[in-house]
Amino acid sequence: MTQVPSQGPVIEVKPEPNVYTVLLLVAILVLIVAIGAALWKLTSPPPTGYGLEFSELFKAFTPPR
C-alpha cells in the first residue's frame, strides 16, 4: 500500500530580490535626485541659481545677436 503525503496549506513564498533589481532601484532613485537638484538649481534665485521660471525650461533657445 502506497501512502500519498497529505497536502497541507500552501504558503506562497515571495522571490528574493535580485541584485540587479536593487541596482535598478538605486539608479532610478539617483536619477530622480539628480533631476530634482538640476531643476532646483535652474529655478533658484540668481545668487544660488539661474532664476528661470519653470515654463522657460521648455521654450526654444534663441541665441543673442
Distance bins in CASP14 RR format, pairs under 12 A and 6 or more apart:
PFRMAT RR
TARGET T0000
AUTHOR 0000-0000-0000
RMODE 2
METHOD distances of the structure
MODEL  1
15 21 0 0 0 0 1 0 0 0 0 0 0
16 22 0 0 0 0 0 1 0 0 0 0 0
17 23 0 0 0 0 0 1 0 0 0 0 0
17 24 0 0 0 0 0 1 0 0 0 0 0
17 25 0 0 0 0 1 0 0 0 0 0 0
17 26 0 0 0 0 0 1 0 0 0 0 0
18 24 0 0 0 0 1 0 0 0 0 0 0
18 25 0 0 0 0 0 1 0 0 0 0 0
19 25 0 0 0 0 0 1 0 0 0 0 0
19 26 0 0 0 0 0 1 0 0 0 0 0
20 26 0 0 0 0 0 1 0 0 0 0 0
20 27 0 0 0 0 0 1 0 0 0 0 0
21 27 0 0 0 0 0 1 0 0 0 0 0
21 28 0 0 0 0 0 1 0 0 0 0 0
22 28 0 0 0 0 0 1 0 0 0 0 0
22 29 0 0 0 0 0 1 0 0 0 0 0
23 29 0 0 0 0 0 1 0 0 0 0 0
23 30 0 0 0 0 0 1 0 0 0 0 0
24 30 0 0 0 0 0 1 0 0 0 0 0
24 31 0 0 0 0 0 1 0 0 0 0 0
25 31 0 0 0 0 0 1 0 0 0 0 0
25 32 0 0 0 0 0 1 0 0 0 0 0
26 32 0 0 0 0 0 1 0 0 0 0 0
26 33 0 0 0 0 0 1 0 0 0 0 0
27 33 0 0 0 0 0 1 0 0 0 0 0
27 34 0 0 0 0 0 1 0 0 0 0 0
28 34 0 0 0 0 0 1 0 0 0 0 0
28 35 0 0 0 0 0 1 0 0 0 0 0
29 35 0 0 0 0 0 1 0 0 0 0 0
29 36 0 0 0 0 0 1 0 0 0 0 0
30 36 0 0 0 0 0 1 0 0 0 0 0
30 37 0 0 0 0 0 1 0 0 0 0 0
31 37 0 0 0 0 0 1 0 0 0 0 0
31 38 0 0 0 0 0 1 0 0 0 0 0
32 38 0 0 0 0 0 1 0 0 0 0 0
32 39 0 0 0 0 0 1 0 0 0 0 0
33 39 0 0 0 0 0 1 0 0 0 0 0
33 40 0 0 0 0 0 1 0 0 0 0 0
34 40 0 0 0 0 0 1 0 0 0 0 0
34 41 0 0 0 0 0 1 0 0 0 0 0
35 41 0 0 0 0 0 1 0 0 0 0 0
35 42 0 0 0 0 0 1 0 0 0 0 0
35 57 0 0 0 0 0 1 0 0 0 0 0
36 42 0 0 0 0 1 0 0 0 0 0 0
36 43 0 0 0 0 1 0 0 0 0 0 0
36 44 0 0 0 0 0 1 0 0 0 0 0
37 43 0 0 0 0 0 1 0 0 0 0 0
37 44 0 0 0 0 0 1 0 0 0 0 0
37 48 0 0 0 0 0 1 0 0 0 0 0
37 49 0 0 0 0 0 1 0 0 0 0 0
38 44 0 0 0 0 0 1 0 0 0 0 0
38 49 0 0 0 0 0 1 0 0 0 0 0
38 50 0 0 0 0 0 1 0 0 0 0 0
38 52 0 0 0 0 0 1 0 0 0 0 0
38 57 0 0 0 0 1 0 0 0 0 0 0
39 49 0 0 0 0 0 1 0 0 0 0 0
39 50 0 0 0 0 0 1 0 0 0 0 0
39 51 0 0 0 0 0 1 0 0 0 0 0
39 52 0 0 0 0 1 0 0 0 0 0 0
39 53 0 0 0 0 0 1 0 0 0 0 0
39 54 1 0 0 1 0 0 0 0 0 0 0
39 56 0 0 0 0 0 1 0 0 0 0 0
39 57 1 0 0 1 0 0 0 0 0 0 0
39 58 0 0 0 0 0 1 0 0 0 0 0
40 48 0 0 0 0 1 0 0 0 0 0 0
40 49 0 0 0 0 1 0 0 0 0 0 0
40 50 0 0 0 0 0 1 0 0 0 0 0
40 51 0 0 0 0 0 1 0 0 0 0 0
40 52 0 0 0 0 0 1 0 0 0 0 0
40 54 0 0 0 0 0 1 0 0 0 0 0
41 47 0 0 0 0 0 1 0 0 0 0 0
41 48 1 0 0 1 0 0 0 0 0 0 0
41 49 1 0 1 0 0 0 0 0 0 0 0
41 50 1 0 0 1 0 0 0 0 0 0 0
41 51 0 0 0 0 1 0 0 0 0 0 0
41 52 0 0 0 0 1 0 0 0 0 0 0
41 57 0 0 0 0 0 1 0 0 0 0 0
42 48 0 0 0 0 0 1 0 0 0 0 0
42 49 1 0 0 1 0 0 0 0 0 0 0
42 50 1 0 1 0 0 0 0 0 0 0 0
42 51 1 0 0 1 0 0 0 0 0 0 0
42 52 1 0 1 0 0 0 0 0 0 0 0
42 53 0 0 0 0 1 0 0 0 0 0 0
42 54 0 0 0 0 1 0 0 0 0 0 0
42 55 0 0 0 0 0 1 0 0 0 0 0
42 56 0 0 0 0 1 0 0 0 0 0 0
42 57 1 0 0 1 0 0 0 0 0 0 0
42 58 0 0 0 0 0 1 0 0 0 0 0
43 49 1 0 0 1 0 0 0 0 0 0 0
43 50 1 0 0 1 0 0 0 0 0 0 0
43 51 1 0 0 1 0 0 0 0 0 0 0
43 52 1 0 1 0 0 0 0 0 0 0 0
43 53 1 0 0 1 0 0 0 0 0 0 0
43 54 1 0 0 1 0 0 0 0 0 0 0
43 55 0 0 0 0 0 1 0 0 0 0 0
43 56 0 0 0 0 1 0 0 0 0 0 0
43 57 1 0 0 1 0 0 0 0 0 0 0
44 50 1 0 0 1 0 0 0 0 0 0 0
44 51 1 0 0 1 0 0 0 0 0 0 0
44 52 0 0 0 0 1 0 0 0 0 0 0
44 53 0 0 0 0 0 1 0 0 0 0 0
44 54 0 0 0 0 0 1 0 0 0 0 0
45 51 1 0 1 0 0 0 0 0 0 0 0
45 52 0 0 0 0 0 1 0 0 0 0 0
45 53 0 0 0 0 0 1 0 0 0 0 0
46 52 0 0 0 0 0 1 0 0 0 0 0
50 56 0 0 0 0 1 0 0 0 0 0 0
50 57 0 0 0 0 0 1 0 0 0 0 0
51 57 0 0 0 0 0 1 0 0 0 0 0
52 58 0 0 0 0 0 1 0 0 0 0 0
52 59 0 0 0 0 1 0 0 0 0 0 0
52 61 0 0 0 0 0 1 0 0 0 0 0
53 59 0 0 0 0 1 0 0 0 0 0 0
56 62 0 0 0 0 0 1 0 0 0 0 0
END
